Amino acid sequence: MKGIAKVIESLAERNDDFRLLLYPARNHPLVFMVLKPINTGSTPLKLQALYSPPNHGDGVVHLTRADAEADTEQLDGRTSE
């Protein structure tokens, strides 16, 4: 993730989408998520996640959880690296 390490926290804080695929690397995609106060707090929980294997294609944005659950997209194998 060349050049992005210094801005990850700032980008995660500015994200308001349920799921935003920021960096679709081959083995470890970087995803930002926001969970509404369905979490134990009274404010949205903003998080960043690296997970493996990837299961979302490049450019995927889900504005809400309902959008994410309704998405039937299959990973096409294309990644940023």
DRENDO-1510 file (C-alpha; in Angstrom, 1 decimal, always signed):
<recs>
REC; n; res; u; v; w
REC; 1; MET; +0.0; +0.0; +0.0 .
REC; 2; LYS; +2.6; +2.4; -1.2 .
REC; 3; GLY; +2.1; +6.0; -0.2 .
REC; 4; ILE; -1.2; +5.5; +1.7 .
REC; 5; ALA; -0.1; +4.4; +5.1 .
REC; 6; LYS; +0.1; +8.0; +6.5 .
REC; 7; VAL; -3.5; +8.9; +5.5 .
REC; 8; ILE; -5.4; +5.7; +6.4 .
REC; 9; GLU; -6.7; +7.1; +9.7 .
REC; 10; SER; -7.9; +10.4; +8.2 .
REC; 11; LEU; -9.6; +8.6; +5.3 .
REC; 12; ALA; -11.4; +6.2; +7.7 .
REC; 13; GLU; -12.6; +9.1; +9.8 .
REC; 14; ARG; -14.0; +10.9; +6.8 .
REC; 15; ASN; -15.8; +7.8; +5.5 .
REC; 16; ASP; -19.6; +7.7; +6.1 .
REC; 17; ASP; -20.4; +4.6; +3.9 .
REC; 18; PHE; -21.3; +1.3; +5.4 .
REC; 19; ARG; -18.5; -0.3; +3.3 .
REC; 20; LEU; -15.9; +1.4; +1.1 .
REC; 21; LEU; -13.2; -0.8; -0.6 .
REC; 22; LEU; -10.3; +1.5; -0.6 .
REC; 23; TYR; -7.5; -0.8; -1.8 .
REC; 24; PRO; -8.3; -4.0; -3.5 .
REC; 25; ALA; -5.0; -5.8; -3.1 .
REC; 26; ARG; -4.7; -9.4; -4.3 .
REC; 27; ASN; -4.4; -11.0; -0.8 .
REC; 28; HIS; -5.4; -8.3; +1.7 .
REC; 29; PRO; -7.9; -5.7; +0.6 .
REC; 30; LEU; -8.3; -2.5; +2.8 .
REC; 31; VAL; -11.9; -1.7; +3.6 .
REC; 32; PHE; -13.4; +1.1; +5.6 .
REC; 33; MET; -16.7; +0.6; +7.4 .
REC; 34; VAL; -19.2; +2.6; +9.5 .
REC; 35; LEU; -21.6; +0.8; +11.8 .
REC; 36; LYS; -24.5; +2.9; +12.9 .
REC; 37; PRO; -25.4; +3.2; +16.7 .
REC; 38; ILE; -26.5; -0.5; +16.4 .
REC; 39; ASN; -23.1; -0.8; +18.1 .
REC; 40; THR; -23.0; -0.3; +21.9 .
REC; 41; GLY; -22.2; +3.4; +21.6 .
REC; 42; SER; -24.3; +6.4; +20.7 .
REC; 43; THR; -22.2; +7.4; +17.7 .
REC; 44; PRO; -21.2; +5.6; +14.5 .
REC; 45; LEU; -18.3; +3.2; +14.9 .
REC; 46; LYS; -15.8; +3.8; +12.1 .
REC; 47; LEU; -13.3; +1.1; +11.4 .
REC; 48; GLN; -10.7; -0.1; +8.9 .
REC; 49; ALA; -10.1; -3.7; +8.1 .
REC; 50; LEU; -7.6; -5.8; +6.2 .
REC; 51; TYR; -8.9; -9.3; +5.5 .
REC; 52; SER; -8.1; -12.3; +3.4 .
REC; 53; PRO; -9.1; -13.6; +1.0 .
REC; 54; PRO; -10.7; -10.7; -0.9 .
REC; 55; ASN; -14.4; -11.0; -1.8 .
REC; 56; HIS; -15.2; -7.6; -3.3 .
REC; 57; GLY; -14.1; -6.1; -6.6 .
REC; 58; ASP; -12.3; -2.9; -7.1 .
REC; 59; GLY; -14.3; +0.2; -6.5 .
REC; 60; VAL; -17.1; -1.4; -4.4 .
REC; 61; VAL; -19.0; +1.0; -2.2 .
REC; 62; HIS; -22.0; +0.1; -0.2 .
REC; 63; LEU; -23.8; +3.1; +1.3 .
REC; 64; THR; -25.8; +1.0; +3.7 .
REC; 65; ARG; -25.9; -2.4; +5.2 .
REC; 66; ALA; -29.0; -3.2; +3.1 .
REC; 67; ASP; -27.0; -2.3; +0.0 .
REC; 68; ALA; -24.2; -4.6; +1.0 .
REC; 69; GLU; -26.6; -7.5; +1.8 .
REC; 70; ALA; -28.4; -7.0; -1.6 .
REC; 71; ASP; -25.2; -7.0; -3.6 .
REC; 72; THR; -24.7; -10.2; -5.6 .
REC; 73; GLU; -21.5; -9.2; -7.2 .
REC; 74; GLN; -18.8; -11.8; -7.4 .
REC; 75; LEU; -15.1; -11.1; -7.3 .
REC; 76; ASP; -13.8; -11.1; -10.8 .
REC; 77; GLY; -10.2; -11.7; -9.8 .
REC; 78; ARG; -9.0; -8.2; -10.7 .
REC; 79; THR; -7.0; -6.5; -8.0 .
REC; 80; SER; -4.9; -3.4; -7.8 .
REC; 81; GLU; -1.6; -5.3; -7.6 .
</recs>
